[in-house]
Amino acid sequence: MTIPAGAADRPSESDVRAALERIVASETFRSSPQLGAFLRFIVEEALAGRGASLKGYTIGVEALGRDPRFNPQIDPIVRVEATRLRRAMERYYSGDGIGDPVVIELPRGSYVPAFSRRRVPAAAPVAAVPAAAFGGLSGRLTILGIVLAVGLLGVSLGIYAGKSGAPGSGATASMDTWPATNALPRGNGLPTINIESLRVLGTPRSGSIVAGALTEKLRDAFARFDTINVSFGPRPADNGASSSVPSPDARPADYRLSGSIEYAETATTILFQLIDTGEGTIAWSRTFDQPAAGTDPSAAEEAIVGALANTLLQSYGVIRARDRAKHLASAAGDPRYRCILEAADSFRSVDPGEHDRARACLEHLTSVDPGFAVGFEFLAVVYFREYLLDFAANAGDPPPLDRALRAARHAIELAPASGRAYQMLFVVQYARRDIAAAFASGDKAMALNKYDMLTVAEYGGRLIMSGNVERGMAMLRRSADSGSIHPSWHHFYLFLGSSRSSRHGATRRAVCWKKASTNPRSSTGCCATSRPAACGAAADRNRRTTPKRSADISRGCIHRSVAESAPRAGRLRGSPQYRAIWYPGAPPAARP
């Protein structure tokens, strides 16, 4: 609808156009004429009363110069540029435009701009949140610091409007729920589990599992995972039974791990129960049966500890799943943990909006709490995905792998005993082709937390891509046997390793290349076991004729050894066909 001239509660068309000219003439937009063209087009269309026609196809063809055959479901350029435009406008209104009387914003989930008058007096710029702890984030943190300090101004500008209401994004905390520096609860914000001593029933035999030793191993193992705090339950008495004396370290816990060990004539039965203390319910239970004697008790204890750690504590484990359901359905809980859950949720999708929200909340909370080590770990993952999926970066940002490297290293500085921080450093260094340093970091990660089977799988997958197939396959099988839930790409590592180690690999590869000319879906990934140069050439040929065929071939190429195919992988990984293959469950509209 055309804006009525002189309306009291909204700007006139001339005021909007004047605001538009100030924006496109600013330093932020002069360096990106395509963003200026995007903004000018949607503003003029809205002023002309054609806001309803602002769809992805229209913008792609008329504003961004795409061919009339442009398909926004395949080519994500409009969504990518819309994300960049929102970021650029955030920077403008936090800098050059902080005193503009008229505000133009692009709500998330829509291409129709909104216009409003500023309803509060222009405020002088406020000192940015210090970024000394992590220099690579200074530009982004400056914006967030200003918005935080001038809260009413941020609301009136609507800079963060829509963060909690993007279609399909689920309940997500908006900027309004993010805390000020003095609003964070004490501690690191992560959940606490109280590991109680096992109740002992019966008399242990020689060579049996010892209740006290098993309890201590559980506490040690769980403490190696840095997304959980471990507190101590009742101390064991000298005979291994529980005592009623509480530990002085005991603290209110979100979960309790309790259990019993029963010694019988022929078998020892160990029962564990995970209790959600907030709900007063048993969230999970499991029983282990061991022979009464004749086995190595230390090995049996290690197996039990590994099974519990990977079932309960992994990214796809029981505790994370329950907390995700509880915390993301409301604004409850510590904002740092809620941000971690939201970021982990964003890793399941390729939605650039979810990526932006994860990045914004992590950058904000690591500036508010500079000691938030887990936040820096997850920030490294966010930046790595920005590289992997070719998400649009902020103007002036260093390369995403440089930011990921700094975040991972800073996480290690804050938590030098964190296996996951070293795992993230391993992944980033491998992507940067610093192979020797990467495997050294991976070795360190596994030494710090031998129970983390996701790290073992990541290490094994990269061994396979580097040519050490047999050792990599052994590590992947060991990780799979642990019972933990793994992401889909770990299964591809298994496929790749199986194909490359087959005695009939050469014959299978020949068949693969023959099939690829007619039915690439049936041979997805097998080209990765053969010639990377030929694979890339086939992908390029097919991309010009059959994009889907290119995607199937490219998927294998990209996961070839870094030393051999990383340059070509870099050119292919940003294609929408690549994303369609690697995220087959996501609807086209949800892919970046």
Secondary structure, DSSP 8 states (H G I E B T S, - for coil): ----TT-TTS--HHHHHHHHHHHHTSHHHHT-HHHHHHHHHHHHHHHTT-GGG--HHHIIIIIS---TT--TTT--HHHHHHHHHHHHHHHHHHTTTTT-SEEEE--TT-SS-EEEE--S-----------TT-GGGHHHHHHHHHHHHTHHHHHHHTTTTTTTT-TT--S---GGGS--GGGS-SS-S--EEEE---EEES---TTS--HHHHHHHHHHHHHTSTTSEEEE-S-B-TTSSB-S---TT----SEEEEEEEEE-SSEEEEEEEEEETTTTEEEEEEEEEEESSSS-HHHHHHHHHHHHHHHHSSTTSHHHHHHHHHHTTSS-S-HHHHHHHHHHHHTT---HHHHHHHHHHHHHHHHHSTT-HHHHHHHHHHHHHHHHTT----TT---HHHHHHHHHHHHHHH-TT-HHHHHHHHHHHHHTT-HHHHHHHHHHHHHH-TT-HHHHHHHHHHHHHTT-HHHHHHHHHHHHHTT----HHHHHHHHHHHHHH-TTHHHHHHHHHHHHTT-GGGGTTGGGGS-HHHHHHHHHHHHHH-HHHHHHHHHHHHTS-HHHHHHHHHHHTTSHHHHHHH-TTS-GGG--
